[in-house]
Amino acid sequence: MSESTPAARAHVRKTRVGTVVSDKMQKTLVVEHVARVPHPQFNKIVKRSKKYYVHDEEGKAKVGDRVRIVESRPLSKLKRWTLAEVLGH
């Protein structure tokens, strides 16, 4: 198999930056990501928010922290993201 085929290339993981809205579960955070996207019909910039369940092994992040999360394999029914770094409070 040559190196230029899609199967040979490593998967580039998606990353998001968001705010921690809950840290009450063990090793799990709820992170809200707000994206500014153009409305499909009117082209006005609107905010779209989505919550992600994120694995936090060491419990580093707290509510209100800005964090970078990275896509991972499914860890539970809802968790598909892992904490990459805490950017600040």
Buried (B, 14 or more C-beta within 10 A) or exposed (E): EEEEEEEEEEEEEEEBBBBBEEBEEEBBBBBBBEEEEEEEEEEEEEEEEEEBBBBBEEEEBEEEBBBBBBBBEEBEEEBBBBBBEBEEE
